[in-house]
């Protein structure tokens, strides 16, 4: 198993889940109550987000927070 930094793993899962939901970064940012540039930097793995933000993102995507933290082969 390849180990990734947690923020990179969240970024990969976030992008996949957002696209699966048919949302733009801007739409998701609005749902989460954050700026679109912030959401973009999270999706690029440039930010270390708080657990509160992780929970808001998960709620906005209608998924469990753990789905943002699991490797892709364990996500479903």
N, CA, C and O atoms as a Tripos MOL2 file, in Angstrom:
@<TRIPOS>MOLECULE
protein
  304   303    76     0     0
PROTEIN
NO_CHARGES

@<TRIPOS>ATOM
      1 N           0.8460   -1.1850    0.0000 N.3       1 UNK1
      2 CA          0.0000    0.0000    0.0000 C.3       1 UNK1
      3 C           0.8910    1.2480    0.0000 C.2       1 UNK1
      4 O           1.8360    1.3520    0.7810 O.2       1 UNK1
      5 N           0.5740    2.1700   -0.8750 N.am      2 UNK2
      6 CA          1.3070    3.4270   -0.9500 C.3       2 UNK2
      7 C           0.7460    4.3640    0.1100 C.2       2 UNK2
      8 O          -0.4650    4.5710    0.1870 O.2       2 UNK2
      9 N           1.6210    4.9250    0.9180 N.am      3 UNK3
     10 CA          1.1950    5.8520    1.9610 C.3       3 UNK3
     11 C           1.2500    7.2680    1.4160 C.2       3 UNK3
     12 O           2.2520    7.6830    0.8330 O.2       3 UNK3
     13 N           0.1800    7.9960    1.6070 N.am      4 UNK4
     14 CA          0.1010    9.3910    1.1750 C.3       4 UNK4
     15 C          -0.0690   10.2670    2.3980 C.2       4 UNK4
     16 O          -0.5120    9.8150    3.4540 O.2       4 UNK4
     17 N           0.2910   11.5180    2.2360 N.am      5 UNK5
     18 CA         -0.0350   12.4830    3.2710 C.3       5 UNK5
     19 C          -1.5530   12.5520    3.3670 C.2       5 UNK5
     20 O          -2.2550   12.4190    2.3650 O.2       5 UNK5
     21 N          -2.0470   12.7580    4.5670 N.am      6 UNK6
     22 CA         -3.4870   12.7780    4.7750 C.3       6 UNK6
     23 C          -4.1700   13.8780    3.9680 C.2       6 UNK6
     24 O          -5.2630   13.6680    3.4420 O.2       6 UNK6
     25 N          -3.5410   15.0490    3.8640 N.am      7 UNK7
     26 CA         -4.1820   16.1250    3.0930 C.3       7 UNK7
     27 C          -4.2550   15.7780    1.6060 C.2       7 UNK7
     28 O          -5.1810   16.2110    0.9200 O.2       7 UNK7
     29 N          -3.2940   15.0030    1.0970 N.am      8 UNK8
     30 CA         -3.3510   14.5540   -0.3040 C.3       8 UNK8
     31 C          -4.4590   13.5280   -0.4950 C.2       8 UNK8
     32 O          -5.1490   13.5340   -1.5150 O.2       8 UNK8
     33 N          -4.6280   12.6510    0.4820 N.am      9 UNK9
     34 CA         -5.6890   11.6480    0.4150 C.3       9 UNK9
     35 C          -7.0630   12.3120    0.4430 C.2       9 UNK9
     36 O          -7.9500   11.9510   -0.3300 O.2       9 UNK9
     37 N          -7.2300   13.2770    1.3330 N.am     10 UNK10
     38 CA         -8.4880   14.0320    1.3930 C.3      10 UNK10
     39 C          -8.7280   14.7390    0.0640 C.2      10 UNK10
     40 O          -9.8490   14.7410   -0.4460 O.2      10 UNK10
     41 N          -7.6900   15.3310   -0.4940 N.am     11 UNK11
     42 CA         -7.8180   16.0550   -1.7630 C.3      11 UNK11
     43 C          -8.2980   15.1340   -2.8800 C.2      11 UNK11
     44 O          -9.2070   15.4930   -3.6280 O.2      11 UNK11
     45 N          -7.7020   13.9610   -3.0010 N.am     12 UNK12
     46 CA         -8.1020   13.0080   -4.0470 C.3      12 UNK12
     47 C          -9.5500   12.5620   -3.8650 C.2      12 UNK12
     48 O         -10.3280   12.5350   -4.8190 O.2      12 UNK12
     49 N          -9.8970   12.2160   -2.6350 N.am     13 UNK13
     50 CA        -11.2640   11.7730   -2.3660 C.3      13 UNK13
     51 C         -12.2660   12.8980   -2.5550 C.2      13 UNK13
     52 O         -13.3540   12.6820   -3.0880 O.2      13 UNK13
     53 N         -11.9050   14.0890   -2.1210 N.am     14 UNK14
     54 CA        -12.7890   15.2470   -2.2710 C.3      14 UNK14
     55 C         -13.1000   15.4940   -3.7400 C.2      14 UNK14
     56 O         -14.2610   15.6680   -4.1120 O.2      14 UNK14
     57 N         -12.0830   15.5110   -4.5630 N.am     15 UNK15
     58 CA        -12.2970   15.7680   -5.9910 C.3      15 UNK15
     59 C         -13.1900   14.6960   -6.6120 C.2      15 UNK15
     60 O         -14.1110   15.0080   -7.3660 O.2      15 UNK15
     61 N         -12.9140   13.4370   -6.2930 N.am     16 UNK16
     62 CA        -13.7140   12.3380   -6.8450 C.3      16 UNK16
     63 C         -15.1720   12.4360   -6.3900 C.2      16 UNK16
     64 O         -16.0900   12.3160   -7.2020 O.2      16 UNK16
     65 N         -15.3790   12.6520   -5.1020 N.am     17 UNK17
     66 CA        -16.7410   12.7170   -4.5610 C.3      17 UNK17
     67 C         -17.4890   13.9480   -5.0720 C.2      17 UNK17
     68 O         -18.6880   13.8780   -5.3440 O.2      17 UNK17
     69 N         -16.7810   15.0770   -5.2040 N.am     18 UNK18
     70 CA        -17.4180   16.2910   -5.7190 C.3      18 UNK18
     71 C         -17.8660   16.0870   -7.1580 C.2      18 UNK18
     72 O         -18.9820   16.4480   -7.5320 O.2      18 UNK18
     73 N         -16.9730   15.4970   -7.9640 N.am     19 UNK19
     74 CA        -17.3240   15.2430   -9.3620 C.3      19 UNK19
     75 C         -18.4570   14.2290   -9.4700 C.2      19 UNK19
     76 O         -19.3530   14.3870  -10.2990 O.2      19 UNK19
     77 N         -18.4230   13.1890   -8.6370 N.am     20 UNK20
     78 CA        -19.5090   12.2000   -8.6250 C.3      20 UNK20
     79 C         -20.8480   12.8520   -8.3010 C.2      20 UNK20
     80 O         -21.8910   12.4350   -8.8050 O.2      20 UNK20
     81 N         -20.8080   13.8870   -7.4490 N.am     21 UNK21
     82 CA        -22.0290   14.6030   -7.0660 C.3      21 UNK21
     83 C         -22.4510   15.6300   -8.1110 C.2      21 UNK21
     84 O         -23.5240   16.2240   -8.0020 O.2      21 UNK21
     85 N         -21.6090   15.8420   -9.1240 N.am     22 UNK22
     86 CA        -21.9330   16.8030  -10.1780 C.3      22 UNK22
     87 C         -21.8290   18.2450   -9.7340 C.2      22 UNK22
     88 O         -22.5370   19.1090  -10.2520 O.2      22 UNK22
     89 N         -20.9580   18.5150   -8.7820 N.am     23 UNK23
     90 CA        -20.8050   19.8700   -8.2520 C.3      23 UNK23
     91 C         -19.5050   20.5090   -8.7340 C.2      23 UNK23
     92 O         -18.4980   19.8250   -8.9200 O.2      23 UNK23
     93 N         -19.5340   21.8040   -8.9300 N.am     24 UNK24
     94 CA        -18.3020   22.5480   -9.1880 C.3      24 UNK24
     95 C         -17.6590   22.8550   -7.8470 C.2      24 UNK24
     96 O         -18.2960   22.7280   -6.8020 O.2      24 UNK24
     97 N         -16.3920   23.2620   -7.8770 N.am     25 UNK25
     98 CA        -15.7350   23.6780   -6.6390 C.3      25 UNK25
     99 C         -16.4900   24.8430   -6.0030 C.2      25 UNK25
    100 O         -16.6500   24.9060   -4.7840 O.2      25 UNK25
    101 N         -16.9440   25.7500   -6.8390 N.am     26 UNK26
    102 CA        -17.6690   26.9180   -6.3310 C.3      26 UNK26
    103 C         -18.9710   26.5140   -5.6470 C.2      26 UNK26
    104 O         -19.3010   27.0370   -4.5830 O.2      26 UNK26
    105 N         -19.7110   25.5860   -6.2510 N.am     27 UNK27
    106 CA        -20.9680   25.1280   -5.6400 C.3      27 UNK27
    107 C         -20.7110   24.4470   -4.3010 C.2      27 UNK27
    108 O         -21.4280   24.6840   -3.3290 O.2      27 UNK27
    109 N         -19.6910   23.6050   -4.2560 N.am     28 UNK28
    110 CA        -19.3750   22.9180   -3.0060 C.3      28 UNK28
    111 C         -18.9100   23.9160   -1.9530 C.2      28 UNK28
    112 O         -19.3000   23.8140   -0.7910 O.2      28 UNK28
    113 N         -18.0900   24.8690   -2.3410 N.am     29 UNK29
    114 CA        -17.6210   25.8860   -1.4030 C.3      29 UNK29
    115 C         -18.8020   26.6400   -0.7990 C.2      29 UNK29
    116 O         -18.8260   26.9030    0.4040 O.2      29 UNK29
    117 N         -19.7660   26.9840   -1.6240 N.am     30 UNK30
    118 CA        -20.9420   27.7020   -1.1350 C.3      30 UNK30
    119 C         -21.7100   26.8460   -0.1290 C.2      30 UNK30
    120 O         -22.1400   27.3430    0.9110 O.2      30 UNK30
    121 N         -21.8800   25.5720   -0.4360 N.am     31 UNK31
    122 CA        -22.5760   24.6640    0.4910 C.3      31 UNK31
    123 C         -21.8490   24.5460    1.8240 C.2      31 UNK31
    124 O         -22.4790   24.4040    2.8720 O.2      31 UNK31
    125 N         -20.5170   24.6050    1.7780 N.am     32 UNK32
    126 CA        -19.7040   24.4500    2.9900 C.3      32 UNK32
    127 C         -19.4950   25.7540    3.7380 C.2      32 UNK32
    128 O         -19.0430   25.7480    4.8830 O.2      32 UNK32
    129 N         -19.8200   26.8690    3.1040 N.am     33 UNK33
    130 CA        -19.6290   28.1700    3.7330 C.3      33 UNK33
    131 C         -18.1840   28.6340    3.7340 C.2      33 UNK33
    132 O         -17.7400   29.3180    4.6560 O.2      33 UNK33
    133 N         -17.4440   28.2510    2.6770 N.am     34 UNK34
    134 CA        -16.0550   28.6890    2.5370 C.3      34 UNK34
    135 C         -15.8780   29.3470    1.1710 C.2      34 UNK34
    136 O         -16.7300   29.2070    0.2940 O.2      34 UNK34
    137 N         -14.7860   30.0520    0.9960 N.am     35 UNK35
    138 CA        -14.5090   30.7130   -0.2760 C.3      35 UNK35
    139 C         -14.0880   29.6750   -1.3160 C.2      35 UNK35
    140 O         -13.4940   28.6540   -0.9700 O.2      35 UNK35
    141 N         -14.3890   29.9300   -2.5630 N.am     36 UNK36
    142 CA        -14.0780   28.9770   -3.6340 C.3      36 UNK36
    143 C         -12.5800   28.7350   -3.7860 C.2      36 UNK36
    144 O         -12.1640   27.6300   -4.1360 O.2      36 UNK36
    145 N         -11.7660   29.7590   -3.5270 N.am     37 UNK37
    146 CA        -10.3150   29.5580   -3.6300 C.3      37 UNK37
    147 C          -9.8020   28.6660   -2.5040 C.2      37 UNK37
    148 O          -8.8520   27.9050   -2.6910 O.2      37 UNK37
    149 N         -10.4280   28.7630   -1.3450 N.am     38 UNK38
    150 CA        -10.0800   27.8730   -0.2350 C.3      38 UNK38
    151 C         -10.4020   26.4300   -0.6150 C.2      38 UNK38
    152 O          -9.5830   25.5340   -0.4060 O.2      38 UNK38
    153 N         -11.5800   26.2050   -1.1680 N.am     39 UNK39
    154 CA        -11.9770   24.8510   -1.5650 C.3      39 UNK39
    155 C         -11.0150   24.3100   -2.6120 C.2      39 UNK39
    156 O         -10.6490   23.1360   -2.5690 O.2      39 UNK39
    157 N         -10.6050   25.1440   -3.5420 N.am     40 UNK40
    158 CA         -9.6530   24.7170   -4.5590 C.3      40 UNK40
    159 C          -8.3230   24.3000   -3.9480 C.2      40 UNK40
    160 O          -7.7150   23.3210   -4.3800 O.2      40 UNK40
    161 N          -7.8760   25.0360   -2.9540 N.am     41 UNK41
    162 CA         -6.5940   24.6890   -2.3200 C.3      41 UNK41
    163 C          -6.7090   23.4160   -1.4860 C.2      41 UNK41
    164 O          -5.7390   22.6690   -1.3610 O.2      41 UNK41
    165 N          -7.8780   23.1660   -0.9210 N.am     42 UNK42
    166 CA         -8.1090   21.8990   -0.2120 C.3      42 UNK42
    167 C          -8.0560   20.7580   -1.2100 C.2      42 UNK42
    168 O          -7.4350   19.7270   -0.9560 O.2      42 UNK42
    169 N          -8.7110   20.9460   -2.3470 N.am     43 UNK43
    170 CA         -8.7660   19.9020   -3.3720 C.3      43 UNK43
    171 C          -7.4040   19.6390   -4.0180 C.2      43 UNK43
    172 O          -7.1830   18.5630   -4.5730 O.2      43 UNK43
    173 N          -6.5100   20.5920   -3.9520 N.am     44 UNK44
    174 CA         -5.1490   20.3920   -4.4640 C.3      44 UNK44
    175 C          -4.2040   19.8520   -3.3970 C.2      44 UNK44
    176 O          -3.0300   19.6090   -3.6750 O.2      44 UNK44
    177 N          -4.7050   19.6620   -2.1820 N.am     45 UNK45
    178 CA         -3.8920   19.1300   -1.1020 C.3      45 UNK45
    179 C          -2.9550   20.1420   -0.4870 C.2      45 UNK45
    180 O          -1.9610   19.7750    0.1390 O.2      45 UNK45
    181 N          -3.2640   21.4130   -0.6610 N.am     46 UNK46
    182 CA         -2.3970   22.4850   -0.1630 C.3      46 UNK46
    183 C          -2.7580   22.9410    1.2480 C.2      46 UNK46
    184 O          -2.0220   23.7230    1.8500 O.2      46 UNK46
    185 N          -3.8620   22.4690    1.7730 N.am     47 UNK47
    186 CA         -4.3430   22.9150    3.0880 C.3      47 UNK47
    187 C          -4.4340   21.7460    4.0540 C.2      47 UNK47
    188 O          -4.7410   20.6190    3.6660 O.2      47 UNK47
    189 N          -4.1650   22.0350    5.3070 N.am     48 UNK48
    190 CA         -4.4650   21.1130    6.3990 C.3      48 UNK48
    191 C          -5.7660   21.6080    7.0120 C.2      48 UNK48
    192 O          -5.7820   22.6210    7.7120 O.2      48 UNK48
    193 N          -6.8400   20.9050    6.7550 N.am     49 UNK49
    194 CA         -8.1470   21.3710    7.2030 C.3      49 UNK49
    195 C          -8.4460   20.8820    8.6160 C.2      49 UNK49
    196 O          -7.8610   19.9100    9.0930 O.2      49 UNK49
    197 N          -9.3590   21.5690    9.2640 N.am     50 UNK50
    198 CA         -9.7940   21.1550   10.5930 C.3      50 UNK50
    199 C         -10.8100   20.0240   10.4720 C.2      50 UNK50
    200 O         -11.3630   19.7730    9.4010 O.2      50 UNK50
    201 N         -11.0410   19.3560   11.5890 N.am     51 UNK51
    202 CA        -12.0660   18.3130   11.6030 C.3      51 UNK51
    203 C         -13.4470   18.9040   11.3510 C.2      51 UNK51
    204 O         -14.2910   18.2580   10.7290 O.2      51 UNK51
    205 N         -13.6830   20.1060   11.8190 N.am     52 UNK52
    206 CA        -14.9630   20.7730   11.5610 C.3      52 UNK52
    207 C         -15.1820   20.9760   10.0660 C.2      52 UNK52
    208 O         -16.2780   20.7490    9.5540 O.2      52 UNK52
    209 N         -14.1350   21.4040    9.3740 N.am     53 UNK53
    210 CA        -14.2340   21.5970    7.9300 C.3      53 UNK53
    211 C         -14.4330   20.2640    7.2260 C.2      53 UNK53
    212 O         -15.2250   20.1700    6.2880 O.2      53 UNK53
    213 N         -13.7280   19.2390    7.6640 N.am     54 UNK54
    214 CA        -13.9060   17.9010    7.0920 C.3      54 UNK54
    215 C         -15.3600   17.4600    7.2270 C.2      54 UNK54
    216 O         -15.9400   16.9130    6.2890 O.2      54 UNK54
    217 N         -15.9400   17.7000    8.3910 N.am     55 UNK55
    218 CA        -17.3300   17.3230    8.6240 C.3      55 UNK55
    219 C         -18.2880   18.1260    7.7350 C.2      55 UNK55
    220 O         -19.2380   17.5670    7.1870 O.2      55 UNK55
    221 N         -18.0430   19.4290    7.5930 N.am     56 UNK56
    222 CA        -18.9030   20.2520    6.7270 C.3      56 UNK56
    223 C         -18.8240   19.8060    5.2720 C.2      56 UNK56
    224 O         -19.8370   19.7730    4.5730 O.2      56 UNK56
    225 N         -17.6220   19.4620    4.8170 N.am     57 UNK57
    226 CA        -17.4610   18.9810    3.4410 C.3      57 UNK57
    227 C         -18.2150   17.6720    3.2680 C.2      57 UNK57
    228 O         -18.9490   17.4980    2.2950 O.2      57 UNK57
    229 N         -18.0380   16.7560    4.2040 N.am     58 UNK58
    230 CA        -18.7230   15.4610    4.1200 C.3      58 UNK58
    231 C         -20.2380   15.6510    4.1050 C.2      58 UNK58
    232 O         -20.9260   15.0330    3.2940 O.2      58 UNK58
    233 N         -20.7610   16.4880    4.9810 N.am     59 UNK59
    234 CA        -22.2030   16.7430    5.0240 C.3      59 UNK59
    235 C         -22.6850   17.3420    3.7080 C.2      59 UNK59
    236 O         -23.7590   16.9900    3.2190 O.2      59 UNK59
    237 N         -21.9040   18.2370    3.1400 N.am     60 UNK60
    238 CA        -22.2840   18.8780    1.8760 C.3      60 UNK60
    239 C         -22.2820   17.8970    0.7160 C.2      60 UNK60
    240 O         -22.9950   18.0880   -0.2700 O.2      60 UNK60
    241 N         -21.4790   16.8460    0.8370 N.am     61 UNK61
    242 CA        -21.4180   15.8080   -0.2050 C.3      61 UNK61
    243 C         -22.3120   14.6150    0.1140 C.2      61 UNK61
    244 O         -22.3840   13.6590   -0.6590 O.2      61 UNK61
    245 N         -22.9950   14.6770    1.2630 N.am     62 UNK62
    246 CA        -23.8630   13.5760    1.7110 C.3      62 UNK62
    247 C         -23.1050   12.2630    1.8580 C.2      62 UNK62
    248 O         -23.5800   11.2070    1.4410 O.2      62 UNK62
    249 N         -21.9160   12.3430    2.4590 N.am     63 UNK63
    250 CA        -21.1040   11.1520    2.7270 C.3      63 UNK63
    251 C         -20.6270   11.2070    4.1750 C.2      63 UNK63
    252 O         -20.7010   12.2510    4.8230 O.2      63 UNK63
    253 N         -20.1410   10.0810    4.6700 N.am     64 UNK64
    254 CA        -19.5370   10.0380    5.9980 C.3      64 UNK64
    255 C         -18.1450   10.6750    5.9350 C.2      64 UNK64
    256 O         -17.4530   10.5270    4.9280 O.2      64 UNK64
    257 N         -17.7280   11.3710    6.9780 N.am     65 UNK65
    258 CA        -16.3900   11.9690    6.9800 C.3      65 UNK65
    259 C         -15.2830   10.9480    6.6910 C.2      65 UNK65
    260 O         -14.2830   11.2820    6.0540 O.2      65 UNK65
    261 N         -15.4570    9.7340    7.1470 N.am     66 UNK66
    262 CA        -14.4490    8.7050    6.9250 C.3      66 UNK66
    263 C         -14.1990    8.4400    5.4430 C.2      66 UNK66
    264 O         -13.1010    8.0290    5.0680 O.2      66 UNK66
    265 N         -15.1950    8.6690    4.6030 N.am     67 UNK67
    266 CA        -15.0160    8.4350    3.1620 C.3      67 UNK67
    267 C         -14.0170    9.4160    2.5450 C.2      67 UNK67
    268 O         -13.4850    9.1570    1.4650 O.2      67 UNK67
    269 N         -13.7610   10.5300    3.2140 N.am     68 UNK68
    270 CA        -12.7530   11.4770    2.7380 C.3      68 UNK68
    271 C         -11.3510   11.0860    3.1950 C.2      68 UNK68
    272 O         -10.3580   11.6090    2.6890 O.2      68 UNK68
    273 N         -11.2730   10.1640    4.1540 N.am     69 UNK69
    274 CA         -9.9910    9.7810    4.7340 C.3      69 UNK69
    275 C          -9.4780    8.4180    4.2850 C.2      69 UNK69
    276 O          -8.3000    8.1100    4.4650 O.2      69 UNK69
    277 N         -10.3510    7.6000    3.7010 N.am     70 UNK70
    278 CA         -9.9520    6.2630    3.2770 C.3      70 UNK70
    279 C          -9.2350    6.2960    1.9340 C.2      70 UNK70
    280 O          -9.5670    7.1040    1.0660 O.2      70 UNK70
    281 N          -8.2420    5.4080    1.7630 N.am     71 UNK71
    282 CA         -7.6590    5.2500    0.4270 C.3      71 UNK71
    283 C          -8.7410    4.8480   -0.5680 C.2      71 UNK71
    284 O          -9.7170    4.2020   -0.1830 O.2      71 UNK71
    285 N          -8.5910    5.2120   -1.8290 N.am     72 UNK72
    286 CA         -9.6260    4.9950   -2.8500 C.3      72 UNK72
    287 C         -10.0620    3.5360   -2.9320 C.2      72 UNK72
    288 O         -11.2430    3.2630   -3.1420 O.2      72 UNK72
    289 N          -9.1340    2.5920   -2.7700 N.am     73 UNK73
    290 CA         -9.5010    1.1890   -2.8740 C.3      73 UNK73
    291 C         -10.3170    0.7040   -1.6740 C.2      73 UNK73
    292 O         -10.8160   -0.4210   -1.6800 O.2      73 UNK73
    293 N         -10.4550    1.5410   -0.6530 N.am     74 UNK74
    294 CA        -11.2570    1.2000    0.5290 C.3      74 UNK74
    295 C         -12.4430    2.1240    0.7080 C.2      74 UNK74
    296 O         -13.1610    2.0060    1.7020 O.2      74 UNK74
    297 N         -12.6750    3.0430   -0.2210 N.am     75 UNK75
    298 CA        -13.6760    4.0910   -0.0600 C.3      75 UNK75
    299 C         -15.1040    3.6060   -0.1760 C.2      75 UNK75
    300 O         -16.0080    4.2410    0.3670 O.2      75 UNK75
    301 N         -15.3320    2.5290   -0.8490 N.am     76 UNK76
    302 CA        -16.7250    2.1380   -1.0800 C.3      76 UNK76
    303 C         -17.0690    0.8470   -0.4600 C.2      76 UNK76
    304 O         -18.2070    0.3920   -0.5720 O.2      76 UNK76
@<TRIPOS>BOND
     1     1     2 1
     2     2     3 1
     3     3     4 2
     4     3     5 am
     5     5     6 1
     6     6     7 1
     7     7     8 2
     8     7     9 am
     9     9    10 1
    10    10    11 1
    11    11    12 2
    12    11    13 am
    13    13    14 1
    14    14    15 1
    15    15    16 2
    16    15    17 am
    17    17    18 1
    18    18    19 1
    19    19    20 2
    20    19    21 am
    21    21    22 1
    22    22    23 1
    23    23    24 2
    24    23    25 am
    25    25    26 1
    26    26    27 1
    27    27    28 2
    28    27    29 am
    29    29    30 1
    30    30    31 1
    31    31    32 2
    32    31    33 am
    33    33    34 1
    34    34    35 1
    35    35    36 2
    36    35    37 am
    37    37    38 1
    38    38    39 1
    39    39    40 2
    40    39    41 am
    41    41    42 1
    42    42    43 1
    43    43    44 2
    44    43    45 am
    45    45    46 1
    46    46    47 1
    47    47    48 2
    48    47    49 am
    49    49    50 1
    50    50    51 1
    51    51    52 2
    52    51    53 am
    53    53    54 1
    54    54    55 1
    55    55    56 2
    56    55    57 am
    57    57    58 1
    58    58    59 1
    59    59    60 2
    60    59    61 am
    61    61    62 1
    62    62    63 1
    63    63    64 2
    64    63    65 am
    65    65    66 1
    66    66    67 1
    67    67    68 2
    68    67    69 am
    69    69    70 1
    70    70    71 1
    71    71    72 2
    72    71    73 am
    73    73    74 1
    74    74    75 1
    75    75    76 2
    76    75    77 am
    77    77    78 1
    78    78    79 1
    79    79    80 2
    80    79    81 am
    81    81    82 1
    82    82    83 1
    83    83    84 2
    84    83    85 am
    85    85    86 1
    86    86    87 1
    87    87    88 2
    88    87    89 am
    89    89    90 1
    90    90    91 1
    91    91    92 2
    92    91    93 am
    93    93    94 1
    94    94    95 1
    95    95    96 2
    96    95    97 am
    97    97    98 1
    98    98    99 1
    99    99   100 2
   100    99   101 am
   101   101   102 1
   102   102   103 1
   103   103   104 2
   104   103   105 am
   105   105   106 1
   106   106   107 1
   107   107   108 2
   108   107   109 am
   109   109   110 1
   110   110   111 1
   111   111   112 2
   112   111   113 am
   113   113   114 1
   114   114   115 1
   115   115   116 2
   116   115   117 am
   117   117   118 1
   118   118   119 1
   119   119   120 2
   120   119   121 am
   121   121   122 1
   122   122   123 1
   123   123   124 2
   124   123   125 am
   125   125   126 1
   126   126   127 1
   127   127   128 2
   128   127   129 am
   129   129   130 1
   130   130   131 1
   131   131   132 2
   132   131   133 am
   133   133   134 1
   134   134   135 1
   135   135   136 2
   136   135   137 am
   137   137   138 1
   138   138   139 1
   139   139   140 2
   140   139   141 am
   141   141   142 1
   142   142   143 1
   143   143   144 2
   144   143   145 am
   145   145   146 1
   146   146   147 1
   147   147   148 2
   148   147   149 am
   149   149   150 1
   150   150   151 1
   151   151   152 2
   152   151   153 am
   153   153   154 1
   154   154   155 1
   155   155   156 2
   156   155   157 am
   157   157   158 1
   158   158   159 1
   159   159   160 2
   160   159   161 am
   161   161   162 1
   162   162   163 1
   163   163   164 2
   164   163   165 am
   165   165   166 1
   166   166   167 1
   167   167   168 2
   168   167   169 am
   169   169   170 1
   170   170   171 1
   171   171   172 2
   172   171   173 am
   173   173   174 1
   174   174   175 1
   175   175   176 2
   176   175   177 am
   177   177   178 1
   178   178   179 1
   179   179   180 2
   180   179   181 am
   181   181   182 1
   182   182   183 1
   183   183   184 2
   184   183   185 am
   185   185   186 1
   186   186   187 1
   187   187   188 2
   188   187   189 am
   189   189   190 1
   190   190   191 1
   191   191   192 2
   192   191   193 am
   193   193   194 1
   194   194   195 1
   195   195   196 2
   196   195   197 am
   197   197   198 1
   198   198   199 1
   199   199   200 2
   200   199   201 am
   201   201   202 1
   202   202   203 1
   203   203   204 2
   204   203   205 am
   205   205   206 1
   206   206   207 1
   207   207   208 2
   208   207   209 am
   209   209   210 1
   210   210   211 1
   211   211   212 2
   212   211   213 am
   213   213   214 1
   214   214   215 1
   215   215   216 2
   216   215   217 am
   217   217   218 1
   218   218   219 1
   219   219   220 2
   220   219   221 am
   221   221   222 1
   222   222   223 1
   223   223   224 2
   224   223   225 am
   225   225   226 1
   226   226   227 1
   227   227   228 2
   228   227   229 am
   229   229   230 1
   230   230   231 1
   231   231   232 2
   232   231   233 am
   233   233   234 1
   234   234   235 1
   235   235   236 2
   236   235   237 am
   237   237   238 1
   238   238   239 1
   239   239   240 2
   240   239   241 am
   241   241   242 1
   242   242   243 1
   243   243   244 2
   244   243   245 am
   245   245   246 1
   246   246   247 1
   247   247   248 2
   248   247   249 am
   249   249   250 1
   250   250   251 1
   251   251   252 2
   252   251   253 am
   253   253   254 1
   254   254   255 1
   255   255   256 2
   256   255   257 am
   257   257   258 1
   258   258   259 1
   259   259   260 2
   260   259   261 am
   261   261   262 1
   262   262   263 1
   263   263   264 2
   264   263   265 am
   265   265   266 1
   266   266   267 1
   267   267   268 2
   268   267   269 am
   269   269   270 1
   270   270   271 1
   271   271   272 2
   272   271   273 am
   273   273   274 1
   274   274   275 1
   275   275   276 2
   276   275   277 am
   277   277   278 1
   278   278   279 1
   279   279   280 2
   280   279   281 am
   281   281   282 1
   282   282   283 1
   283   283   284 2
   284   283   285 am
   285   285   286 1
   286   286   287 1
   287   287   288 2
   288   287   289 am
   289   289   290 1
   290   290   291 1
   291   291   292 2
   292   291   293 am
   293   293   294 1
   294   294   295 1
   295   295   296 2
   296   295   297 am
   297   297   298 1
   298   298   299 1
   299   299   300 2
   300   299   301 am
   301   301   302 1
   302   302   303 1
   303   303   304 2
@<TRIPOS>SUBSTRUCTURE
     1 UNK1         2 RESIDUE 1 A UNK
     2 UNK2         6 RESIDUE 1 A UNK
     3 UNK3        10 RESIDUE 1 A UNK
     4 UNK4        14 RESIDUE 1 A UNK
     5 UNK5        18 RESIDUE 1 A UNK
     6 UNK6        22 RESIDUE 1 A UNK
     7 UNK7        26 RESIDUE 1 A UNK
     8 UNK8        30 RESIDUE 1 A UNK
     9 UNK9        34 RESIDUE 1 A UNK
    10 UNK10       38 RESIDUE 1 A UNK
    11 UNK11       42 RESIDUE 1 A UNK
    12 UNK12       46 RESIDUE 1 A UNK
    13 UNK13       50 RESIDUE 1 A UNK
    14 UNK14       54 RESIDUE 1 A UNK
    15 UNK15       58 RESIDUE 1 A UNK
    16 UNK16       62 RESIDUE 1 A UNK
    17 UNK17       66 RESIDUE 1 A UNK
    18 UNK18       70 RESIDUE 1 A UNK
    19 UNK19       74 RESIDUE 1 A UNK
    20 UNK20       78 RESIDUE 1 A UNK
    21 UNK21       82 RESIDUE 1 A UNK
    22 UNK22       86 RESIDUE 1 A UNK
    23 UNK23       90 RESIDUE 1 A UNK
    24 UNK24       94 RESIDUE 1 A UNK
    25 UNK25       98 RESIDUE 1 A UNK
    26 UNK26      102 RESIDUE 1 A UNK
    27 UNK27      106 RESIDUE 1 A UNK
    28 UNK28      110 RESIDUE 1 A UNK
    29 UNK29      114 RESIDUE 1 A UNK
    30 UNK30      118 RESIDUE 1 A UNK
    31 UNK31      122 RESIDUE 1 A UNK
    32 UNK32      126 RESIDUE 1 A UNK
    33 UNK33      130 RESIDUE 1 A UNK
    34 UNK34      134 RESIDUE 1 A UNK
    35 UNK35      138 RESIDUE 1 A UNK
    36 UNK36      142 RESIDUE 1 A UNK
    37 UNK37      146 RESIDUE 1 A UNK
    38 UNK38      150 RESIDUE 1 A UNK
    39 UNK39      154 RESIDUE 1 A UNK
    40 UNK40      158 RESIDUE 1 A UNK
    41 UNK41      162 RESIDUE 1 A UNK
    42 UNK42      166 RESIDUE 1 A UNK
    43 UNK43      170 RESIDUE 1 A UNK
    44 UNK44      174 RESIDUE 1 A UNK
    45 UNK45      178 RESIDUE 1 A UNK
    46 UNK46      182 RESIDUE 1 A UNK
    47 UNK47      186 RESIDUE 1 A UNK
    48 UNK48      190 RESIDUE 1 A UNK
    49 UNK49      194 RESIDUE 1 A UNK
    50 UNK50      198 RESIDUE 1 A UNK
    51 UNK51      202 RESIDUE 1 A UNK
    52 UNK52      206 RESIDUE 1 A UNK
    53 UNK53      210 RESIDUE 1 A UNK
    54 UNK54      214 RESIDUE 1 A UNK
    55 UNK55      218 RESIDUE 1 A UNK
    56 UNK56      222 RESIDUE 1 A UNK
    57 UNK57      226 RESIDUE 1 A UNK
    58 UNK58      230 RESIDUE 1 A UNK
    59 UNK59      234 RESIDUE 1 A UNK
    60 UNK60      238 RESIDUE 1 A UNK
    61 UNK61      242 RESIDUE 1 A UNK
    62 UNK62      246 RESIDUE 1 A UNK
    63 UNK63      250 RESIDUE 1 A UNK
    64 UNK64      254 RESIDUE 1 A UNK
    65 UNK65      258 RESIDUE 1 A UNK
    66 UNK66      262 RESIDUE 1 A UNK
    67 UNK67      266 RESIDUE 1 A UNK
    68 UNK68      270 RESIDUE 1 A UNK
    69 UNK69      274 RESIDUE 1 A UNK
    70 UNK70      278 RESIDUE 1 A UNK
    71 UNK71      282 RESIDUE 1 A UNK
    72 UNK72      286 RESIDUE 1 A UNK
    73 UNK73      290 RESIDUE 1 A UNK
    74 UNK74      294 RESIDUE 1 A UNK
    75 UNK75      298 RESIDUE 1 A UNK
    76 UNK76      302 RESIDUE 1 A UNK
